[in-house]
Amino acid sequence: MTYLEAIFKVLLIGLVLGAGLPAVFAAGLVAYSNGSGGVSADGTTQAPNPVLKFLGLALFVVVGLVILVAIAWITRTTIIHHTGVDLFPFLPTK
């Protein structure tokens, strides 16, 4: 692997997790708030949309799972050392 390929991979992952994850969270906020219904500025009411609320909650769960897996990935060698449990047995450790 050349240095250019390595830099490109790090840049791509940084963009996906650095900008993509907050964008998914923001999309979840928009979906959840639009699904809750409410009263508009002109006085009209909107009925709640359970599909949008579920989509918003599903996006929140995805963001939470990505964060938990990232923490487990970062601390995997410490977890193996203290508990003997390998959370990622299919990937080699250093």
PDB file of N, CA, C and O in Angstrom:
ATOM      1  N   MET A   1       0.846  -1.164   0.000  1.00  0.00           N
ATOM      2  CA  MET A   1       0.000   0.000   0.000  1.00  0.00           C
ATOM      3  C   MET A   1       0.900   1.238   0.000  1.00  0.00           C
ATOM      4  O   MET A   1       1.839   1.345   0.789  1.00  0.00           O
ATOM      5  N   THR A   2       0.602   2.127  -0.864  1.00  0.00           N
ATOM      6  CA  THR A   2       1.394   3.347  -0.933  1.00  0.00           C
ATOM      7  C   THR A   2       0.864   4.360   0.072  1.00  0.00           C
ATOM      8  O   THR A   2      -0.228   4.215   0.620  1.00  0.00           O
ATOM      9  N   TYR A   3       1.663   5.373   0.293  1.00  0.00           N
ATOM     10  CA  TYR A   3       1.250   6.410   1.230  1.00  0.00           C
ATOM     11  C   TYR A   3      -0.018   7.122   0.762  1.00  0.00           C
ATOM     12  O   TYR A   3      -0.873   7.488   1.568  1.00  0.00           O
ATOM     13  N   LEU A   4      -0.125   7.308  -0.538  1.00  0.00           N
ATOM     14  CA  LEU A   4      -1.300   7.991  -1.075  1.00  0.00           C
ATOM     15  C   LEU A   4      -2.580   7.188  -0.818  1.00  0.00           C
ATOM     16  O   LEU A   4      -3.617   7.758  -0.477  1.00  0.00           O
ATOM     17  N   GLU A   5      -2.501   5.865  -0.982  1.00  0.00           N
ATOM     18  CA  GLU A   5      -3.673   5.033  -0.711  1.00  0.00           C
ATOM     19  C   GLU A   5      -4.048   5.079   0.763  1.00  0.00           C
ATOM     20  O   GLU A   5      -5.229   5.145   1.104  1.00  0.00           O
ATOM     21  N   ALA A   6      -3.055   5.043   1.632  1.00  0.00           N
ATOM     22  CA  ALA A   6      -3.321   5.091   3.066  1.00  0.00           C
ATOM     23  C   ALA A   6      -3.953   6.424   3.463  1.00  0.00           C
ATOM     24  O   ALA A   6      -4.897   6.463   4.251  1.00  0.00           O
ATOM     25  N   ILE A   7      -3.431   7.501   2.916  1.00  0.00           N
ATOM     26  CA  ILE A   7      -3.989   8.824   3.206  1.00  0.00           C
ATOM     27  C   ILE A   7      -5.426   8.911   2.713  1.00  0.00           C
ATOM     28  O   ILE A   7      -6.282   9.481   3.390  1.00  0.00           O
ATOM     29  N   PHE A   8      -5.698   8.348   1.532  1.00  0.00           N
ATOM     30  CA  PHE A   8      -7.048   8.378   0.976  1.00  0.00           C
ATOM     31  C   PHE A   8      -8.014   7.592   1.855  1.00  0.00           C
ATOM     32  O   PHE A   8      -9.143   8.031   2.075  1.00  0.00           O
ATOM     33  N   LYS A   9      -7.586   6.432   2.363  1.00  0.00           N
ATOM     34  CA  LYS A   9      -8.459   5.630   3.224  1.00  0.00           C
ATOM     35  C   LYS A   9      -8.770   6.356   4.533  1.00  0.00           C
ATOM     36  O   LYS A   9      -9.913   6.351   4.990  1.00  0.00           O
ATOM     37  N   VAL A  10      -7.769   6.972   5.129  1.00  0.00           N
ATOM     38  CA  VAL A  10      -7.985   7.715   6.369  1.00  0.00           C
ATOM     39  C   VAL A  10      -8.905   8.905   6.112  1.00  0.00           C
ATOM     40  O   VAL A  10      -9.779   9.197   6.929  1.00  0.00           O
ATOM     41  N   LEU A  11      -8.724   9.583   5.007  1.00  0.00           N
ATOM     42  CA  LEU A  11      -9.575  10.715   4.660  1.00  0.00           C
ATOM     43  C   LEU A  11     -11.018  10.271   4.448  1.00  0.00           C
ATOM     44  O   LEU A  11     -11.947  10.946   4.891  1.00  0.00           O
ATOM     45  N   LEU A  12     -11.207   9.150   3.778  1.00  0.00           N
ATOM     46  CA  LEU A  12     -12.555   8.657   3.511  1.00  0.00           C
ATOM     47  C   LEU A  12     -13.267   8.263   4.808  1.00  0.00           C
ATOM     48  O   LEU A  12     -14.427   8.621   5.013  1.00  0.00           O
ATOM     49  N   ILE A  13     -12.583   7.536   5.674  1.00  0.00           N
ATOM     50  CA  ILE A  13     -13.198   7.150   6.945  1.00  0.00           C
ATOM     51  C   ILE A  13     -13.474   8.385   7.798  1.00  0.00           C
ATOM     52  O   ILE A  13     -14.507   8.466   8.463  1.00  0.00           O
ATOM     53  N   GLY A  14     -12.554   9.342   7.777  1.00  0.00           N
ATOM     54  CA  GLY A  14     -12.766  10.579   8.531  1.00  0.00           C
ATOM     55  C   GLY A  14     -13.980  11.343   8.041  1.00  0.00           C
ATOM     56  O   GLY A  14     -14.722  11.910   8.843  1.00  0.00           O
ATOM     57  N   LEU A  15     -14.190  11.364   6.738  1.00  0.00           N
ATOM     58  CA  LEU A  15     -15.368  12.054   6.197  1.00  0.00           C
ATOM     59  C   LEU A  15     -16.657  11.318   6.537  1.00  0.00           C
ATOM     60  O   LEU A  15     -17.662  11.938   6.885  1.00  0.00           O
ATOM     61  N   VAL A  16     -16.622   9.994   6.434  1.00  0.00           N
ATOM     62  CA  VAL A  16     -17.833   9.213   6.702  1.00  0.00           C
ATOM     63  C   VAL A  16     -18.222   9.328   8.174  1.00  0.00           C
ATOM     64  O   VAL A  16     -19.376   9.615   8.492  1.00  0.00           O
ATOM     65  N   LEU A  17     -17.269   9.106   9.068  1.00  0.00           N
ATOM     66  CA  LEU A  17     -17.591   9.140  10.490  1.00  0.00           C
ATOM     67  C   LEU A  17     -17.584  10.562  11.044  1.00  0.00           C
ATOM     68  O   LEU A  17     -18.341  10.873  11.963  1.00  0.00           O
ATOM     69  N   GLY A  18     -16.749  11.410  10.501  1.00  0.00           N
ATOM     70  CA  GLY A  18     -16.658  12.772  11.012  1.00  0.00           C
ATOM     71  C   GLY A  18     -17.798  13.654  10.568  1.00  0.00           C
ATOM     72  O   GLY A  18     -18.285  14.466  11.355  1.00  0.00           O
ATOM     73  N   ALA A  19     -18.234  13.522   9.344  1.00  0.00           N
ATOM     74  CA  ALA A  19     -19.330  14.349   8.839  1.00  0.00           C
ATOM     75  C   ALA A  19     -20.601  13.536   8.644  1.00  0.00           C
ATOM     76  O   ALA A  19     -21.702  14.076   8.754  1.00  0.00           O
ATOM     77  N   GLY A  20     -20.467  12.265   8.359  1.00  0.00           N
ATOM     78  CA  GLY A  20     -21.641  11.443   8.083  1.00  0.00           C
ATOM     79  C   GLY A  20     -22.460  11.125   9.314  1.00  0.00           C
ATOM     80  O   GLY A  20     -23.690  11.139   9.263  1.00  0.00           O
ATOM     81  N   LEU A  21     -21.796  10.838  10.417  1.00  0.00           N
ATOM     82  CA  LEU A  21     -22.513  10.475  11.633  1.00  0.00           C
ATOM     83  C   LEU A  21     -23.334  11.645  12.195  1.00  0.00           C
ATOM     84  O   LEU A  21     -24.493  11.443  12.556  1.00  0.00           O
ATOM     85  N   PRO A  22     -22.781  12.848  12.280  1.00  0.00           N
ATOM     86  CA  PRO A  22     -23.629  13.967  12.693  1.00  0.00           C
ATOM     87  C   PRO A  22     -24.766  14.260  11.703  1.00  0.00           C
ATOM     88  O   PRO A  22     -25.835  14.719  12.104  1.00  0.00           O
ATOM     89  N   ALA A  23     -24.534  13.996  10.419  1.00  0.00           N
ATOM     90  CA  ALA A  23     -25.598  14.204   9.432  1.00  0.00           C
ATOM     91  C   ALA A  23     -26.728  13.197   9.644  1.00  0.00           C
ATOM     92  O   ALA A  23     -27.901  13.545   9.503  1.00  0.00           O
ATOM     93  N   VAL A  24     -26.384  11.951   9.981  1.00  0.00           N
ATOM     94  CA  VAL A  24     -27.414  10.945  10.266  1.00  0.00           C
ATOM     95  C   VAL A  24     -28.187  11.340  11.525  1.00  0.00           C
ATOM     96  O   VAL A  24     -29.410  11.207  11.571  1.00  0.00           O
ATOM     97  N   PHE A  25     -27.478  11.823  12.542  1.00  0.00           N
ATOM     98  CA  PHE A  25     -28.145  12.276  13.762  1.00  0.00           C
ATOM     99  C   PHE A  25     -29.083  13.446  13.463  1.00  0.00           C
ATOM    100  O   PHE A  25     -30.204  13.486  13.970  1.00  0.00           O
ATOM    101  N   ALA A  26     -28.632  14.392  12.649  1.00  0.00           N
ATOM    102  CA  ALA A  26     -29.482  15.540  12.289  1.00  0.00           C
ATOM    103  C   ALA A  26     -30.703  15.093  11.495  1.00  0.00           C
ATOM    104  O   ALA A  26     -31.797  15.624  11.688  1.00  0.00           O
ATOM    105  N   ALA A  27     -30.525  14.121  10.604  1.00  0.00           N
ATOM    106  CA  ALA A  27     -31.672  13.594   9.864  1.00  0.00           C
ATOM    107  C   ALA A  27     -32.656  12.922  10.813  1.00  0.00           C
ATOM    108  O   ALA A  27     -33.868  13.005  10.612  1.00  0.00           O
ATOM    109  N   GLY A  28     -32.144  12.256  11.844  1.00  0.00           N
ATOM    110  CA  GLY A  28     -33.014  11.656  12.847  1.00  0.00           C
ATOM    111  C   GLY A  28     -33.794  12.700  13.619  1.00  0.00           C
ATOM    112  O   GLY A  28     -34.976  12.513  13.908  1.00  0.00           O
ATOM    113  N   LEU A  29     -33.128  13.811  13.956  1.00  0.00           N
ATOM    114  CA  LEU A  29     -33.829  14.895  14.646  1.00  0.00           C
ATOM    115  C   LEU A  29     -34.945  15.483  13.787  1.00  0.00           C
ATOM    116  O   LEU A  29     -36.046  15.744  14.273  1.00  0.00           O
ATOM    117  N   VAL A  30     -34.649  15.684  12.522  1.00  0.00           N
ATOM    118  CA  VAL A  30     -35.658  16.250  11.614  1.00  0.00           C
ATOM    119  C   VAL A  30     -36.825  15.282  11.459  1.00  0.00           C
ATOM    120  O   VAL A  30     -37.984  15.694  11.519  1.00  0.00           O
ATOM    121  N   ALA A  31     -36.529  13.999  11.258  1.00  0.00           N
ATOM    122  CA  ALA A  31     -37.604  13.016  11.080  1.00  0.00           C
ATOM    123  C   ALA A  31     -38.448  12.902  12.341  1.00  0.00           C
ATOM    124  O   ALA A  31     -39.675  12.841  12.264  1.00  0.00           O
ATOM    125  N   TYR A  32     -37.798  12.872  13.500  1.00  0.00           N
ATOM    126  CA  TYR A  32     -38.554  12.735  14.748  1.00  0.00           C
ATOM    127  C   TYR A  32     -39.423  13.969  15.019  1.00  0.00           C
ATOM    128  O   TYR A  32     -40.572  13.840  15.442  1.00  0.00           O
ATOM    129  N   SER A  33     -38.874  15.161  14.775  1.00  0.00           N
ATOM    130  CA  SER A  33     -39.660  16.369  15.033  1.00  0.00           C
ATOM    131  C   SER A  33     -40.792  16.528  14.024  1.00  0.00           C
ATOM    132  O   SER A  33     -41.874  16.990  14.385  1.00  0.00           O
ATOM    133  N   ASN A  34     -40.562  16.155  12.768  1.00  0.00           N
ATOM    134  CA  ASN A  34     -41.651  16.224  11.788  1.00  0.00           C
ATOM    135  C   ASN A  34     -42.711  15.167  12.063  1.00  0.00           C
ATOM    136  O   ASN A  34     -43.880  15.367  11.734  1.00  0.00           O
ATOM    137  N   GLY A  35     -42.328  14.064  12.651  1.00  0.00           N
ATOM    138  CA  GLY A  35     -43.286  13.008  12.944  1.00  0.00           C
ATOM    139  C   GLY A  35     -44.104  13.243  14.192  1.00  0.00           C
ATOM    140  O   GLY A  35     -45.100  12.555  14.419  1.00  0.00           O
ATOM    141  N   SER A  36     -43.700  14.207  15.009  1.00  0.00           N
ATOM    142  CA  SER A  36     -44.433  14.430  16.256  1.00  0.00           C
ATOM    143  C   SER A  36     -45.685  15.275  16.072  1.00  0.00           C
ATOM    144  O   SER A  36     -46.503  15.364  16.988  1.00  0.00           O
ATOM    145  N   GLY A  37     -45.851  15.891  14.916  1.00  0.00           N
ATOM    146  CA  GLY A  37     -47.025  16.730  14.687  1.00  0.00           C
ATOM    147  C   GLY A  37     -46.881  18.053  15.410  1.00  0.00           C
ATOM    148  O   GLY A  37     -45.771  18.462  15.751  1.00  0.00           O
ATOM    149  N   GLY A  38     -48.001  18.727  15.647  1.00  0.00           N
ATOM    150  CA  GLY A  38     -47.958  19.988  16.376  1.00  0.00           C
ATOM    151  C   GLY A  38     -48.791  21.052  15.705  1.00  0.00           C
ATOM    152  O   GLY A  38     -49.595  20.779  14.814  1.00  0.00           O
ATOM    153  N   VAL A  39     -48.575  22.279  16.159  1.00  0.00           N
ATOM    154  CA  VAL A  39     -49.319  23.428  15.651  1.00  0.00           C
ATOM    155  C   VAL A  39     -48.360  24.308  14.857  1.00  0.00           C
ATOM    156  O   VAL A  39     -47.275  24.639  15.334  1.00  0.00           O
ATOM    157  N   SER A  40     -48.766  24.686  13.642  1.00  0.00           N
ATOM    158  CA  SER A  40     -47.947  25.558  12.803  1.00  0.00           C
ATOM    159  C   SER A  40     -48.108  27.007  13.238  1.00  0.00           C
ATOM    160  O   SER A  40     -48.911  27.307  14.122  1.00  0.00           O
ATOM    161  N   ALA A  41     -47.355  27.900  12.627  1.00  0.00           N
ATOM    162  CA  ALA A  41     -47.399  29.323  12.971  1.00  0.00           C
ATOM    163  C   ALA A  41     -48.744  29.953  12.614  1.00  0.00           C
ATOM    164  O   ALA A  41     -49.179  30.906  13.260  1.00  0.00           O
ATOM    165  N   ASP A  42     -49.401  29.417  11.580  1.00  0.00           N
ATOM    166  CA  ASP A  42     -50.684  29.994  11.180  1.00  0.00           C
ATOM    167  C   ASP A  42     -51.873  29.379  11.928  1.00  0.00           C
ATOM    168  O   ASP A  42     -53.021  29.716  11.638  1.00  0.00           O
ATOM    169  N   GLY A  43     -51.613  28.493  12.874  1.00  0.00           N
ATOM    170  CA  GLY A  43     -52.677  27.931  13.699  1.00  0.00           C
ATOM    171  C   GLY A  43     -53.186  26.575  13.250  1.00  0.00           C
ATOM    172  O   GLY A  43     -53.997  25.968  13.950  1.00  0.00           O
ATOM    173  N   THR A  44     -52.743  26.085  12.115  1.00  0.00           N
ATOM    174  CA  THR A  44     -53.182  24.767  11.674  1.00  0.00           C
ATOM    175  C   THR A  44     -52.427  23.687  12.453  1.00  0.00           C
ATOM    176  O   THR A  44     -51.284  23.872  12.870  1.00  0.00           O
ATOM    177  N   THR A  45     -53.101  22.572  12.628  1.00  0.00           N
ATOM    178  CA  THR A  45     -52.485  21.464  13.361  1.00  0.00           C
ATOM    179  C   THR A  45     -52.108  20.346  12.403  1.00  0.00           C
ATOM    180  O   THR A  45     -52.751  20.132  11.375  1.00  0.00           O
ATOM    181  N   GLN A  46     -51.045  19.639  12.772  1.00  0.00           N
ATOM    182  CA  GLN A  46     -50.608  18.482  11.990  1.00  0.00           C
ATOM    183  C   GLN A  46     -50.710  17.253  12.870  1.00  0.00           C
ATOM    184  O   GLN A  46     -50.326  17.276  14.039  1.00  0.00           O
ATOM    185  N   ALA A  47     -51.229  16.185  12.299  1.00  0.00           N
ATOM    186  CA  ALA A  47     -51.349  14.934  13.047  1.00  0.00           C
ATOM    187  C   ALA A  47     -49.967  14.282  13.160  1.00  0.00           C
ATOM    188  O   ALA A  47     -49.137  14.429  12.263  1.00  0.00           O
ATOM    189  N   PRO A  48     -49.723  13.570  14.250  1.00  0.00           N
ATOM    190  CA  PRO A  48     -48.439  12.861  14.380  1.00  0.00           C
ATOM    191  C   PRO A  48     -48.295  11.787  13.305  1.00  0.00           C
ATOM    192  O   PRO A  48     -49.273  11.161  12.895  1.00  0.00           O
ATOM    193  N   ASN A  49     -47.060  11.587  12.858  1.00  0.00           N
ATOM    194  CA  ASN A  49     -46.757  10.574  11.854  1.00  0.00           C
ATOM    195  C   ASN A  49     -45.858   9.527  12.504  1.00  0.00           C
ATOM    196  O   ASN A  49     -44.666   9.772  12.693  1.00  0.00           O
ATOM    197  N   PRO A  50     -46.412   8.362  12.849  1.00  0.00           N
ATOM    198  CA  PRO A  50     -45.615   7.360  13.554  1.00  0.00           C
ATOM    199  C   PRO A  50     -44.459   6.809  12.722  1.00  0.00           C
ATOM    200  O   PRO A  50     -43.453   6.377  13.285  1.00  0.00           O
ATOM    201  N   VAL A  51     -44.581   6.815  11.408  1.00  0.00           N
ATOM    202  CA  VAL A  51     -43.495   6.297  10.559  1.00  0.00           C
ATOM    203  C   VAL A  51     -42.269   7.206  10.658  1.00  0.00           C
ATOM    204  O   VAL A  51     -41.142   6.722  10.765  1.00  0.00           O
ATOM    205  N   LEU A  52     -42.487   8.512  10.624  1.00  0.00           N
ATOM    206  CA  LEU A  52     -41.357   9.438  10.745  1.00  0.00           C
ATOM    207  C   LEU A  52     -40.745   9.382  12.143  1.00  0.00           C
ATOM    208  O   LEU A  52     -39.527   9.479  12.292  1.00  0.00           O
ATOM    209  N   LYS A  53     -41.583   9.225  13.163  1.00  0.00           N
ATOM    210  CA  LYS A  53     -41.049   9.102  14.520  1.00  0.00           C
ATOM    211  C   LYS A  53     -40.206   7.836  14.651  1.00  0.00           C
ATOM    212  O   LYS A  53     -39.140   7.862  15.266  1.00  0.00           O
ATOM    213  N   PHE A  54     -40.675   6.736  14.081  1.00  0.00           N
ATOM    214  CA  PHE A  54     -39.910   5.489  14.121  1.00  0.00           C
ATOM    215  C   PHE A  54     -38.610   5.631  13.345  1.00  0.00           C
ATOM    216  O   PHE A  54     -37.572   5.139  13.788  1.00  0.00           O
ATOM    217  N   LEU A  55     -38.648   6.295  12.195  1.00  0.00           N
ATOM    218  CA  LEU A  55     -37.430   6.512  11.413  1.00  0.00           C
ATOM    219  C   LEU A  55     -36.423   7.340  12.207  1.00  0.00           C
ATOM    220  O   LEU A  55     -35.230   7.035  12.207  1.00  0.00           O
ATOM    221  N   GLY A  56     -36.896   8.378  12.878  1.00  0.00           N
ATOM    222  CA  GLY A  56     -36.013   9.193  13.696  1.00  0.00           C
ATOM    223  C   GLY A  56     -35.384   8.387  14.816  1.00  0.00           C
ATOM    224  O   GLY A  56     -34.185   8.505  15.067  1.00  0.00           O
ATOM    225  N   LEU A  57     -36.182   7.567  15.496  1.00  0.00           N
ATOM    226  CA  LEU A  57     -35.646   6.729  16.572  1.00  0.00           C
ATOM    227  C   LEU A  57     -34.670   5.693  16.025  1.00  0.00           C
ATOM    228  O   LEU A  57     -33.657   5.407  16.663  1.00  0.00           O
ATOM    229  N   ALA A  58     -34.959   5.129  14.857  1.00  0.00           N
ATOM    230  CA  ALA A  58     -34.051   4.150  14.253  1.00  0.00           C
ATOM    231  C   ALA A  58     -32.704   4.790  13.911  1.00  0.00           C
ATOM    232  O   ALA A  58     -31.658   4.167  14.088  1.00  0.00           O
ATOM    233  N   LEU A  59     -32.728   6.020  13.428  1.00  0.00           N
ATOM    234  CA  LEU A  59     -31.474   6.703  13.124  1.00  0.00           C
ATOM    235  C   LEU A  59     -30.699   7.012  14.402  1.00  0.00           C
ATOM    236  O   LEU A  59     -29.470   6.951  14.398  1.00  0.00           O
ATOM    237  N   PHE A  60     -31.385   7.341  15.490  1.00  0.00           N
ATOM    238  CA  PHE A  60     -30.712   7.549  16.772  1.00  0.00           C
ATOM    239  C   PHE A  60     -30.048   6.264  17.248  1.00  0.00           C
ATOM    240  O   PHE A  60     -28.932   6.292  17.768  1.00  0.00           O
ATOM    241  N   VAL A  61     -30.730   5.145  17.072  1.00  0.00           N
ATOM    242  CA  VAL A  61     -30.173   3.849  17.482  1.00  0.00           C
ATOM    243  C   VAL A  61     -28.938   3.516  16.652  1.00  0.00           C
ATOM    244  O   VAL A  61     -27.956   3.000  17.186  1.00  0.00           O
ATOM    245  N   VAL A  62     -28.977   3.805  15.360  1.00  0.00           N
ATOM    246  CA  VAL A  62     -27.813   3.547  14.504  1.00  0.00           C
ATOM    247  C   VAL A  62     -26.612   4.367  14.974  1.00  0.00           C
ATOM    248  O   VAL A  62     -25.503   3.842  15.068  1.00  0.00           O
ATOM    249  N   VAL A  63     -26.824   5.626  15.262  1.00  0.00           N
ATOM    250  CA  VAL A  63     -25.731   6.483  15.739  1.00  0.00           C
ATOM    251  C   VAL A  63     -25.187   5.959  17.069  1.00  0.00           C
ATOM    252  O   VAL A  63     -23.973   5.921  17.273  1.00  0.00           O
ATOM    253  N   GLY A  64     -26.073   5.561  17.962  1.00  0.00           N
ATOM    254  CA  GLY A  64     -25.644   5.018  19.247  1.00  0.00           C
ATOM    255  C   GLY A  64     -24.843   3.732  19.093  1.00  0.00           C
ATOM    256  O   GLY A  64     -23.837   3.538  19.776  1.00  0.00           O
ATOM    257  N   LEU A  65     -25.288   2.852  18.195  1.00  0.00           N
ATOM    258  CA  LEU A  65     -24.551   1.606  17.963  1.00  0.00           C
ATOM    259  C   LEU A  65     -23.177   1.860  17.369  1.00  0.00           C
ATOM    260  O   LEU A  65     -22.211   1.197  17.746  1.00  0.00           O
ATOM    261  N   VAL A  66     -23.074   2.801  16.454  1.00  0.00           N
ATOM    262  CA  VAL A  66     -21.771   3.131  15.878  1.00  0.00           C
ATOM    263  C   VAL A  66     -20.829   3.649  16.959  1.00  0.00           C
ATOM    264  O   VAL A  66     -19.648   3.301  16.970  1.00  0.00           O
ATOM    265  N   ILE A  67     -21.336   4.467  17.855  1.00  0.00           N
ATOM    266  CA  ILE A  67     -20.504   4.997  18.941  1.00  0.00           C
ATOM    267  C   ILE A  67     -20.060   3.875  19.872  1.00  0.00           C
ATOM    268  O   ILE A  67     -18.893   3.827  20.262  1.00  0.00           O
ATOM    269  N   LEU A  68     -20.976   2.966  20.238  1.00  0.00           N
ATOM    270  CA  LEU A  68     -20.614   1.861  21.121  1.00  0.00           C
ATOM    271  C   LEU A  68     -19.604   0.917  20.481  1.00  0.00           C
ATOM    272  O   LEU A  68     -18.667   0.473  21.144  1.00  0.00           O
ATOM    273  N   VAL A  69     -19.784   0.607  19.202  1.00  0.00           N
ATOM    274  CA  VAL A  69     -18.828  -0.261  18.509  1.00  0.00           C
ATOM    275  C   VAL A  69     -17.475   0.423  18.394  1.00  0.00           C
ATOM    276  O   VAL A  69     -16.442  -0.236  18.512  1.00  0.00           O
ATOM    277  N   ALA A  70     -17.461   1.721  18.167  1.00  0.00           N
ATOM    278  CA  ALA A  70     -16.190   2.447  18.084  1.00  0.00           C
ATOM    279  C   ALA A  70     -15.454   2.426  19.422  1.00  0.00           C
ATOM    280  O   ALA A  70     -14.235   2.259  19.453  1.00  0.00           O
ATOM    281  N   ILE A  71     -16.177   2.593  20.516  1.00  0.00           N
ATOM    282  CA  ILE A  71     -15.542   2.542  21.839  1.00  0.00           C
ATOM    283  C   ILE A  71     -15.018   1.137  22.111  1.00  0.00           C
ATOM    284  O   ILE A  71     -13.914   0.975  22.629  1.00  0.00           O
ATOM    285  N   ALA A  72     -15.802   0.126  21.767  1.00  0.00           N
ATOM    286  CA  ALA A  72     -15.340  -1.254  21.958  1.00  0.00           C
ATOM    287  C   ALA A  72     -14.126  -1.554  21.087  1.00  0.00           C
ATOM    288  O   ALA A  72     -13.224  -2.277  21.511  1.00  0.00           O
ATOM    289  N   TRP A  73     -14.094  -1.009  19.885  1.00  0.00           N
ATOM    290  CA  TRP A  73     -12.959  -1.214  18.982  1.00  0.00           C
ATOM    291  C   TRP A  73     -11.697  -0.557  19.538  1.00  0.00           C
ATOM    292  O   TRP A  73     -10.618  -1.148  19.496  1.00  0.00           O
ATOM    293  N   ILE A  74     -11.826   0.638  20.046  1.00  0.00           N
ATOM    294  CA  ILE A  74     -10.674   1.355  20.584  1.00  0.00           C
ATOM    295  C   ILE A  74     -10.123   0.644  21.820  1.00  0.00           C
ATOM    296  O   ILE A  74      -8.908   0.586  22.010  1.00  0.00           O
ATOM    297  N   THR A  75     -10.995   0.114  22.646  1.00  0.00           N
ATOM    298  CA  THR A  75     -10.565  -0.500  23.901  1.00  0.00           C
ATOM    299  C   THR A  75     -10.491  -2.022  23.826  1.00  0.00           C
ATOM    300  O   THR A  75     -10.465  -2.675  24.870  1.00  0.00           O
ATOM    301  N   ARG A  76     -10.455  -2.608  22.639  1.00  0.00           N
ATOM    302  CA  ARG A  76     -10.525  -4.059  22.503  1.00  0.00           C
ATOM    303  C   ARG A  76      -9.375  -4.791  23.177  1.00  0.00           C
ATOM    304  O   ARG A  76      -9.601  -5.841  23.777  1.00  0.00           O
ATOM    305  N   THR A  77      -8.152  -4.279  23.102  1.00  0.00           N
ATOM    306  CA  THR A  77      -7.043  -4.989  23.724  1.00  0.00           C
ATOM    307  C   THR A  77      -7.128  -4.917  25.249  1.00  0.00           C
ATOM    308  O   THR A  77      -6.751  -5.872  25.929  1.00  0.00           O
ATOM    309  N   THR A  78      -7.606  -3.822  25.786  1.00  0.00           N
ATOM    310  CA  THR A  78      -7.791  -3.720  27.235  1.00  0.00           C
ATOM    311  C   THR A  78      -8.887  -4.669  27.699  1.00  0.00           C
ATOM    312  O   THR A  78      -8.756  -5.303  28.746  1.00  0.00           O
ATOM    313  N   ILE A  79      -9.959  -4.770  26.936  1.00  0.00           N
ATOM    314  CA  ILE A  79     -11.045  -5.693  27.277  1.00  0.00           C
ATOM    315  C   ILE A  79     -10.546  -7.128  27.231  1.00  0.00           C
ATOM    316  O   ILE A  79     -10.872  -7.918  28.118  1.00  0.00           O
ATOM    317  N   ILE A  80      -9.773  -7.481  26.229  1.00  0.00           N
ATOM    318  CA  ILE A  80      -9.209  -8.830  26.133  1.00  0.00           C
ATOM    319  C   ILE A  80      -8.278  -9.097  27.313  1.00  0.00           C
ATOM    320  O   ILE A  80      -8.303 -10.183  27.893  1.00  0.00           O
ATOM    321  N   HIS A  81      -7.468  -8.124  27.665  1.00  0.00           N
ATOM    322  CA  HIS A  81      -6.513  -8.292  28.760  1.00  0.00           C
ATOM    323  C   HIS A  81      -7.215  -8.526  30.096  1.00  0.00           C
ATOM    324  O   HIS A  81      -6.820  -9.411  30.854  1.00  0.00           O
ATOM    325  N   HIS A  82      -8.241  -7.748  30.386  1.00  0.00           N
ATOM    326  CA  HIS A  82      -8.883  -7.822  31.696  1.00  0.00           C
ATOM    327  C   HIS A  82      -9.945  -8.908  31.798  1.00  0.00           C
ATOM    328  O   HIS A  82     -10.115  -9.490  32.869  1.00  0.00           O
ATOM    329  N   THR A  83     -10.653  -9.194  30.737  1.00  0.00           N
ATOM    330  CA  THR A  83     -11.756 -10.156  30.816  1.00  0.00           C
ATOM    331  C   THR A  83     -11.505 -11.429  30.017  1.00  0.00           C
ATOM    332  O   THR A  83     -12.119 -12.459  30.295  1.00  0.00           O
ATOM    333  N   GLY A  84     -10.618 -11.375  29.035  1.00  0.00           N
ATOM    334  CA  GLY A  84     -10.396 -12.534  28.181  1.00  0.00           C
ATOM    335  C   GLY A  84     -11.449 -12.671  27.090  1.00  0.00           C
ATOM    336  O   GLY A  84     -11.453 -13.660  26.356  1.00  0.00           O
ATOM    337  N   VAL A  85     -12.329 -11.705  26.976  1.00  0.00           N
ATOM    338  CA  VAL A  85     -13.392 -11.734  25.974  1.00  0.00           C
ATOM    339  C   VAL A  85     -12.937 -10.947  24.759  1.00  0.00           C
ATOM    340  O   VAL A  85     -12.571  -9.777  24.864  1.00  0.00           O
ATOM    341  N   ASP A  86     -12.965 -11.603  23.601  1.00  0.00           N
ATOM    342  CA  ASP A  86     -12.598 -10.939  22.352  1.00  0.00           C
ATOM    343  C   ASP A  86     -13.879 -10.541  21.627  1.00  0.00           C
ATOM    344  O   ASP A  86     -14.580 -11.394  21.084  1.00  0.00           O
ATOM    345  N   LEU A  87     -14.184  -9.245  21.619  1.00  0.00           N
ATOM    346  CA  LEU A  87     -15.414  -8.763  20.991  1.00  0.00           C
ATOM    347  C   LEU A  87     -15.357  -8.806  19.471  1.00  0.00           C
ATOM    348  O   LEU A  87     -16.392  -8.809  18.805  1.00  0.00           O
ATOM    349  N   PHE A  88     -14.153  -8.839  18.926  1.00  0.00           N
ATOM    350  CA  PHE A  88     -13.960  -8.889  17.483  1.00  0.00           C
ATOM    351  C   PHE A  88     -13.042 -10.063  17.154  1.00  0.00           C
ATOM    352  O   PHE A  88     -11.889  -9.848  16.779  1.00  0.00           O
ATOM    353  N   PRO A  89     -13.526 -11.303  17.286  1.00  0.00           N
ATOM    354  CA  PRO A  89     -12.644 -12.461  17.096  1.00  0.00           C
ATOM    355  C   PRO A  89     -12.204 -12.653  15.648  1.00  0.00           C
ATOM    356  O   PRO A  89     -11.225 -13.352  15.388  1.00  0.00           O
ATOM    357  N   PHE A  90     -12.901 -12.054  14.724  1.00  0.00           N
ATOM    358  CA  PHE A  90     -12.582 -12.223  13.311  1.00  0.00           C
ATOM    359  C   PHE A  90     -11.493 -11.270  12.834  1.00  0.00           C
ATOM    360  O   PHE A  90     -11.048 -11.364  11.690  1.00  0.00           O
ATOM    361  N   LEU A  91     -11.060 -10.354  13.697  1.00  0.00           N
ATOM    362  CA  LEU A  91     -10.012  -9.403  13.344  1.00  0.00           C
ATOM    363  C   LEU A  91      -8.784  -9.629  14.222  1.00  0.00           C
ATOM    364  O   LEU A  91      -8.916  -9.859  15.424  1.00  0.00           O
ATOM    365  N   PRO A  92      -7.602  -9.564  13.635  1.00  0.00           N
ATOM    366  CA  PRO A  92      -6.407  -9.801  14.426  1.00  0.00           C
ATOM    367  C   PRO A  92      -6.102  -8.624  15.353  1.00  0.00           C
ATOM    368  O   PRO A  92      -6.400  -7.475  15.029  1.00  0.00           O
ATOM    369  N   THR A  93      -5.501  -8.924  16.513  1.00  0.00           N
ATOM    370  CA  THR A  93      -5.063  -7.873  17.414  1.00  0.00           C
ATOM    371  C   THR A  93      -3.564  -7.684  17.239  1.00  0.00           C
ATOM    372  O   THR A  93      -2.884  -8.534  16.665  1.00  0.00           O
ATOM    373  N   LYS A  94      -3.067  -6.591  17.725  1.00  0.00           N
ATOM    374  CA  LYS A  94      -1.640  -6.307  17.570  1.00  0.00           C
ATOM    375  C   LYS A  94      -0.822  -7.131  18.529  1.00  0.00           C
ATOM    376  O   LYS A  94       0.404  -7.025  18.543  1.00  0.00           O
TER     377      LYS A  94
END
